[in-house]
């Protein structure tokens, strides 16, 4: 699970107001405070925050560990209860369409 309280600590270290960080990642200060408080946001916003703060995205996860393939099924089970589940499903479907299109392209390419 993401530990977005680290955003506050990183902002403090960098002498950067959380509201200013919000502006830099194109969200409102209220939205930034809410995502920190709730510990939940979408991957795009988290990536933007990490980029502005010049840290890897893994910084916001407990112990900075990356996810192993063995952990994914449990995470997907938990995703059913997340507000951003629909967004994740849209992303997965989009990626599946991309894979299908690339597969079709490779099949139609002369050998």
C-alpha positions as CSV (number, residue, x, y, z in Angstrom):
1,X,0.0,0.0,0.0
2,X,1.2,3.5,-0.8
3,X,2.4,5.7,2.1
4,X,1.6,9.1,0.7
5,X,2.5,10.8,4.0
6,X,6.0,10.6,2.7
7,X,5.0,13.4,0.3
8,X,4.7,15.8,3.2
9,X,8.1,14.8,4.6
10,X,9.8,15.2,1.2
11,X,8.2,18.6,0.7
12,X,9.4,19.7,4.1
13,X,13.0,18.5,3.3
14,X,12.9,20.4,0.0
15,X,11.2,23.5,1.6
16,X,8.3,23.1,-0.8
17,X,4.7,23.8,0.2
18,X,2.3,20.9,-0.5
19,X,0.0,23.4,-2.3
20,X,2.9,24.4,-4.6
21,X,3.6,20.8,-5.3
22,X,-0.1,20.3,-6.2
23,X,0.1,23.2,-8.7
24,X,3.2,21.6,-10.2
25,X,1.4,18.3,-10.8
26,X,-1.8,20.0,-12.1
27,X,-4.1,19.2,-9.2
28,X,-5.7,21.4,-6.6
29,X,-4.2,21.9,-3.2
30,X,-7.3,20.3,-1.6
31,X,-7.0,17.3,-3.9
32,X,-3.3,16.9,-2.9
33,X,-4.1,17.1,0.8
34,X,-7.0,14.6,0.3
35,X,-4.8,12.1,-1.5
36,X,-2.1,12.4,1.2
37,X,-4.7,11.9,3.9
38,X,-6.4,8.9,2.2
39,X,-3.2,7.3,1.0
40,X,-4.7,6.8,-2.5
41,X,-4.2,8.3,-5.9
42,X,-3.9,7.2,-9.5
43,X,-0.6,6.1,-11.0
44,X,-0.3,9.1,-13.3
45,X,-0.5,11.6,-10.4
46,X,1.9,9.5,-8.3
47,X,4.4,9.5,-11.2
48,X,4.1,13.2,-11.6
49,X,4.7,13.8,-7.9
50,X,7.7,11.5,-7.9
51,X,9.1,13.3,-10.9
52,X,8.7,16.7,-9.3
53,X,10.2,15.5,-6.0
54,X,13.0,13.7,-7.9
55,X,12.4,10.3,-6.3
56,X,11.5,6.9,-7.7
57,X,7.8,6.0,-7.4
58,X,8.7,3.1,-5.2
59,X,9.6,5.7,-2.5
60,X,5.9,5.9,-1.7
61,X,5.5,2.3,-1.0
62,X,6.4,0.6,2.3
63,X,10.2,-0.1,2.4
64,X,10.5,1.2,-1.1
65,X,10.1,-2.3,-2.4
66,X,9.0,-3.0,-5.9
67,X,6.2,-5.4,-6.5
68,X,7.0,-9.0,-7.3
69,X,4.8,-11.0,-9.7
70,X,3.7,-13.2,-6.8
71,X,2.2,-10.2,-5.0
72,X,0.1,-9.1,-8.0
73,X,-3.0,-11.4,-7.5
74,X,-3.4,-10.2,-3.9
75,X,-3.1,-6.6,-5.0
76,X,-5.8,-7.2,-7.7
77,X,-8.1,-8.6,-5.1
78,X,-7.7,-5.5,-3.0
79,X,-8.1,-3.3,-6.1
80,X,-11.8,-4.3,-6.2
81,X,-12.3,-2.1,-3.1
82,X,-10.3,0.9,-4.4
83,X,-12.1,3.9,-5.9
84,X,-9.8,3.9,-8.9
85,X,-10.7,0.3,-10.0
86,X,-12.5,1.5,-13.1
87,X,-9.5,3.5,-14.1
88,X,-7.3,0.5,-13.7
89,X,-9.6,-1.6,-15.8
90,X,-9.7,1.0,-18.5
91,X,-5.9,1.0,-18.5
92,X,-5.7,-2.8,-18.7
93,X,-8.2,-2.9,-21.6
94,X,-6.3,-0.2,-23.4
95,X,-3.0,-2.2,-23.0
96,X,-4.7,-5.3,-24.2
97,X,-6.0,-3.5,-27.3
98,X,-2.4,-2.3,-28.0
99,X,-1.1,-5.8,-27.7
100,X,-3.7,-7.1,-30.0
101,X,-3.0,-4.4,-32.6
102,X,0.8,-5.1,-32.4
103,X,0.2,-8.9,-32.7
104,X,-2.0,-8.3,-35.8
105,X,0.6,-6.0,-37.3
106,X,3.3,-8.6,-36.7
107,X,1.2,-11.4,-38.3
108,X,0.5,-9.2,-41.4
109,X,4.1,-8.3,-41.9
110,X,5.8,-10.3,-44.8
111,X,8.4,-12.7,-43.7
